[in-house]
C-alpha cells in the first residue's frame, strides 16, 4: 500500500486520498470479499505495499474495507508497462496465488485509463 492507503485497522484520521496526477494514467481497481480470519493476509498486504512502491510508474493507492467485508483498492500507475511489471513481479504473483487459495471468496479487477483528474484540499487556518 502507498503512503496514502489505509490499512483495515488504521484510525479514520489517517485517511487521505492519493493526490490527483496529470493524466493520462491508469487505475487498477481490485474489489474483493475475504475469507474469515486474517490467515497472514495483513503481513503479506504490508509487504506488497512496500514492494509496489519500487515499481517505476507507481503513483499511489487508495484502500477501504466495509464492515461487511468488501474491500476496494485502487492503485494508480503512470502507464500500462508499470501495471504489467507489477502484475508479473515474482513475489506479487506468489501472493496472488496464495490469495486465491486462502484469502479471497471472490474478487474482480478492473483497469481503466484516467483522462481527467483533479483534487481539493481545505485550507486550514
C-alpha positions, 0 to 999 in steps of 0.5 A: 500500500502507498503512503496514502492507503489505509490499512483495515485497522488504521484510525479514520484520521489517517485517511487521505486520498492519493493526490490527483496526477496529470493524466493520462494514467491508469487505475487498477481497481481490485474489489474483493470479499475475504475469507474469515480470519486474517490467515497472514493476509495483513503481513503479506498486504504490508509487504506488497505495499512496500514492494509496489512502491519500487515499481517505476510508474507507481503513483499511489493507492487508495484502500477501504474495507466495509464492515461487511467485508468488501474491500476496494483498492485502487492503485494508480500507475503512470502507464500500462508497462508499470501495471504489467511489471507489477502484475508479473513481479515474482513475489506479487504473483506468489501472493496472488496465488496464495490469495486465491487459495486462502484469502479471497471468496471472490474478487474482480479487477478492473483497469481503466485509463484516467483522462481527467483528474483533479483534487481539493484540499481545505485550507486550514487556518 
